Amino acid sequence: MPEITGFSFPNDIHVTWSLMIVMYPYITGFVAGSFIVTSLYHLFDRQEFKPVARLAMATSFAFLLVASLPLQLHLGQPQRGPFVIITPNFTSAMAGFGILYSFYLLVLVLELWFVWRQEIIDRARRSRGMVRAFYAALALGTYDTSPEAIEIDHKAIKILAGIGLPAACMLHGYVGFIFGAIKANPWWSTPLMPVIFLLSAAVSGIALLILIYQLFARIDRRPVVATCVSALASWLWFFLILTITLEELELIVMAYEKSESWLIISELLTTRLSFSYVTMQMIVGGLIPFILLAVVVLMNRYLHERVRNTLATIAAFLTLIQVFSMRWNIVIGGQLLSKSLRGLRSPYEPEIFGREGVLMAIALFVAPFVILWIFDRVLGIEEPEGAGGHGSPPAGQASAGTPAVTHVP
Amino acid sequence: MEHGKHVFRIVILVVVILTVVLLARGFLVPKTYGLYGRYRGANVGEQMNIRPVMHGGAAACADCHGDQAAKRTAGAHKNVSCEICHGPLGAHVKADGTVVKPPIDRSFTLCARCHRKVAARPAKFPQVDLDQHVNGPVEGKVCLQCHDPHSPKP
């Protein structure tokens, strides 16, 4: 039997937006977060991110391909994926997602093409038969790798990164808008929602890159560039501070105002969400990585490389949990309120198997890594030795070797 | 722009993709879309035609089961339709007139749907805290051991 508490309306019993709706902003967050990292290099010339710039772009692409799957699994109507893009219904809030998703996909694919163009052409030249035809088609039949053509590529990458960054921010900010614009729900309805979603997307993207950069380096037996990890850790700390500050400020405002909704929200946070909010989002995923990253950033010069990498890795892993908990607390927490705002619905426990179950959520998280592996096989994520400047800023600004260390916040 | 050939090709490819999307949109938006609202208008008729009428209403049940119907209309469940517990008429009397035994929901969960204690229900409405009300395990047809659903008494 459902366990409703307080003055709940009799038809306010179940949570209908399942774990898949938690996965939707979680996965979309990685798209925007990784793109922010790649933009720091391509757009703002932060040389310390050079080792992860291509990886970040490929990660953004891999997660973008999976981003709409949780929604389709929840709806059980796969054709609605392409339909939301091709035939949007403009009275629906989701129409905006279709438009922003397809626009960002287009910009990202174009940028990927310009960044990997020389690699595609090199592979086309090296291969024979069907493989050659495949790469020749990918290169659109032009094999121009003259310095002038590469210069044009650099300009195109810069322009596309300039369009892509606001597009990525809009894409994820929009996911926050979808919740923030539901005015009947006081736990969702705040203009801060898109901002918090966007900042926590940056947190999750950077944290994921810290993990997969070191993981891939270990698999390929390459050294991890220390300046890159410490720069990523610094930015992770910066965005984590912003995210948690805003998350807390939102709550403090509600608590201080003591508006009618605070009564039920405080009950929600101390009963149904006490573990996922207080323990996971605030302490395990918030406070602990905050301290670890503070050590990494403030005591950077005293830390041995292994210690720094380990601390950054643990902090990154915990912030991934923080962001997941935040998505969970927003999506599930918001639905636990009865529309009476005087009672709580039955707690939500996701199924293990089934279309919207835990195993499916894990599969959704693993799928982008499979896409990354295929991407690596087809195009190669790592910059080939001696290639020097794929997608890097024009000569003179970029150095091909170990990136110069520039100051980080 | 001798070296910008690849840029022209990718721009043409993008234009082709956008054109295909626009053309696809023309084909994919159904002709009767927007006839009544933001959905395919013809769907209303189609759905109506593919679904046989299943429910007959309490009056149809009374044609054969007069005694039970009279008992129900005299009791507290006079506003609860027969088909809520006994299933739709269409599943009991087939289109060709054959009669099959209907599946009856006698579970305590069906009773609890209306009579479980919920603070938001009107105070006068009969409702119970299941664990305190039932002496023994709350399971199966436990409610029907004491209550007659055709003429329930508190």
Boltz contact constraints between the chains, C-beta under 6 A:
constraints:
  - contact:
      token1: [A, 7]
      token2: [B, 119]
      max_distance: 6.0
  - contact:
      token1: [A, 7]
      token2: [B, 120]
      max_distance: 6.0
  - contact:
      token1: [A, 8]
      token2: [B, 120]
      max_distance: 6.0
  - contact:
      token1: [A, 9]
      token2: [B, 120]
      max_distance: 6.0
  - contact:
      token1: [A, 10]
      token2: [B, 118]
      max_distance: 6.0
  - contact:
      token1: [A, 86]
      token2: [B, 21]
      max_distance: 6.0
  - contact:
      token1: [A, 86]
      token2: [B, 24]
      max_distance: 6.0
  - contact:
      token1: [A, 86]
      token2: [B, 25]
      max_distance: 6.0
  - contact:
      token1: [A, 86]
      token2: [B, 28]
      max_distance: 6.0
  - contact:
      token1: [A, 87]
      token2: [B, 25]
      max_distance: 6.0
  - contact:
      token1: [A, 87]
      token2: [B, 28]
      max_distance: 6.0
  - contact:
      token1: [A, 87]
      token2: [B, 29]
      max_distance: 6.0
  - contact:
      token1: [A, 89]
      token2: [B, 38]
      max_distance: 6.0
  - contact:
      token1: [A, 140]
      token2: [B, 9]
      max_distance: 6.0
  - contact:
      token1: [A, 142]
      token2: [B, 5]
      max_distance: 6.0
  - contact:
      token1: [A, 142]
      token2: [B, 6]
      max_distance: 6.0
  - contact:
      token1: [A, 144]
      token2: [B, 3]
      max_distance: 6.0
  - contact:
      token1: [A, 146]
      token2: [B, 3]
      max_distance: 6.0
  - contact:
      token1: [A, 148]
      token2: [B, 3]
      max_distance: 6.0
  - contact:
      token1: [A, 149]
      token2: [B, 3]
      max_distance: 6.0
  - contact:
      token1: [A, 152]
      token2: [B, 4]
      max_distance: 6.0
